[in-house]
Structure formats: structure tokens, C-alpha cells
Amino acid sequence: MGFVAVVAAILLWGPGGSDMGFSSIMKLMKWNALLTLPMFIFMGYVMSESRLAEDLYKMFYVWFGPLPGGLAIGTIMLMVMISAMNGLSVA
């Protein structure tokens, strides 16, 4: 999609249109919230390999299972806990 957008910008605005795509990419790469993404993925991998995520999921299921929508509540609580551990408050 980005390639098509840059080609369309070049066709519409001439050679200066290619700067729009480059500036958009650089603006995205400088976004501070993007810095937590690799840590979030690494934390998920570590929790998956150590079976910690499975144990936490079972814990939340035992706590919230009897409630209506308990599985959804447990899933949300697990994601809140993981995002709090690595500092991703946006999640």
C-alpha cells in the first residue's frame, strides 16, 4: 500500500511526492510508543516458553470463571498484567 501511495504521489505532485512517503515513515519510526513493541513481543515469547502465561491464564480462569463472561475478563486481566510488566500502557 505504501508503494502504491508513493507512486500515486509522484504521479500527482511530481518528484516532490516521494518525500511524502519518506517523511511519513520517519514520523512513524520516531513515535515513542513504538519502542515498547519489541519488548512486548519478547515478553510474550518468554512467558510462552516458560509456561508462565498458561499458569496465569488458569489462575484468572479459576478466579473469574464462574462469573458471566469470566473467560473474557480473565483474558483482559492477563493482557493488562503483561502490558504493565513491560511498560506498555497504551495496550
TORROVO-575611 format. One line per 2 residues: number of its first residue (from 1); their letters; for each residue x, y, z of C-alpha. Coordinates in nm, 4 decimals, padded with zeros to 6 digits. Example, Ala and Ser with C-alpha at 12.3 -4.5 7.8 and 13.67 -1.06 7.14 Angstrom:
2
1) AS) 01.2300/-00.4500/00.7800 ~ 01.3670/-00.1060/00.7140
end
This chain:
91
1) MG) 00.0000/00.0000/00.0000 ~ 00.2824/00.2350/00.0791
3) FV) 00.4431/00.1741/-00.2597 ~ 00.1158/00.2475/-00.4397
5) AV) 00.0719/00.5637/-00.2325 ~ 00.4235/00.6869/-00.3174
7) VA) 00.3745/00.6120/-00.6886 ~ 00.0405/00.7960/-00.6836
9) AI) 00.2000/01.0921/-00.5014 ~ 00.4791/01.1085/-00.7612
11) LL) 00.2251/01.0997/-01.0444 ~ 00.0085/01.3681/-00.8830
13) WG) 00.2684/01.6051/-00.7387 ~ 00.5848/01.5276/-00.9330
15) PG) 00.9226/01.4348/-00.7858 ~ 00.8412/01.6052/-00.4540
17) GS) 00.5725/01.3423/-00.3916 ~ 00.8318/01.0828/-00.2936
19) DM) 00.9275/01.2961/00.0064 ~ 00.5791/01.2487/00.1489
21) GF) 00.6241/00.8727/00.1824 ~ 00.9713/00.9076/00.3356
23) SS) 00.8538/01.1703/00.5835 ~ 00.5594/00.9529/00.6886
25) IM) 00.7886/00.6552/00.7537 ~ 01.0327/00.8664/00.9551
27) KL) 00.7468/01.0165/01.1567 ~ 00.6233/00.6662/01.2417
29) MK) 00.9716/00.5454/01.3390 ~ 01.0154/00.8382/01.5796
31) WN) 00.6902/00.7569/01.7637 ~ 00.7902/00.6776/02.1241
33) AL) 00.5143/00.4222/02.1849 ~ 00.6657/00.2083/01.9087
35) LT) 00.9732/00.1494/02.1265 ~ 00.7784/-00.0820/02.3582
37) LP) 00.6648/-00.3137/02.0799 ~ 00.9792/-00.5337/02.0662
39) MF) 00.9717/-00.5685/02.4458 ~ 00.6036/-00.6669/02.4334
41) IF) 00.6781/-00.9385/02.1757 ~ 00.9824/-01.0617/02.3696
43) MG) 00.7839/-01.0723/02.6955 ~ 00.5124/-01.2767/02.5254
45) YV) 00.7717/-01.5194/02.3891 ~ 00.9397/-01.5617/02.7272
47) MS) 00.6061/-01.6145/02.9012 ~ 00.5019/-01.8670/02.6376
49) ES) 00.8217/-02.0691/02.6580 ~ 00.8294/-02.0703/03.0390
51) RL) 00.4602/-02.1693/03.0588 ~ 00.4043/-01.8711/03.2882
53) AE) 00.1307/-01.7348/03.0617 ~ -00.0546/-02.0671/03.0796
55) DL) -00.0393/-02.0693/03.4600 ~ -00.1563/-01.7082/03.4818
57) YK) -00.4368/-01.7817/03.2393 ~ -00.5509/-02.0767/03.4528
59) MF) -00.5339/-01.8564/03.7642 ~ -00.7562/-01.5895/03.6104
61) YV) -00.9925/-01.8582/03.4832 ~ -01.0291/-02.0002/03.8363
63) WF) -01.0895/-01.6527/03.9784 ~ -01.3298/-01.5220/03.7132
65) GP) -01.4593/-01.8451/03.5560 ~ -01.7863/-01.8645/03.7489
67) LP) -01.8817/-01.5089/03.6513 ~ -02.0721/-01.4386/03.3313
69) GG) -01.8075/-01.3545/03.0722 ~ -01.5372/-01.4828/03.3061
71) LA) -01.3141/-01.6101/03.0259 ~ -01.3165/-01.2680/02.8582
73) IG) -01.2474/-01.0944/03.1899 ~ -00.9572/-01.3312/03.2600
75) TI) -00.8106/-01.2717/02.9148 ~ -00.8312/-00.8947/02.9550
77) ML) -00.6761/-00.9107/03.3026 ~ -00.3882/-01.1238/03.1707
79) MV) -00.3191/-00.8748/02.8913 ~ -00.3320/-00.5855/03.1395
81) MI) -00.0818/-00.7673/03.3596 ~ 00.1550/-00.8371/03.0696
83) SA) 00.1372/-00.4793/02.9435 ~ 00.2001/-00.3450/03.2954
85) MN) 00.5077/-00.5666/03.3294 ~ 00.6783/-00.4214/03.0232
87) GL) 00.5501/-00.0653/03.0456 ~ 00.3129/-00.0646/02.7503
89) SV) 00.0318/00.1414/02.8976 ~ -00.1142/00.2031/02.5512
91) A) -00.2216/-00.1626/02.5314
end
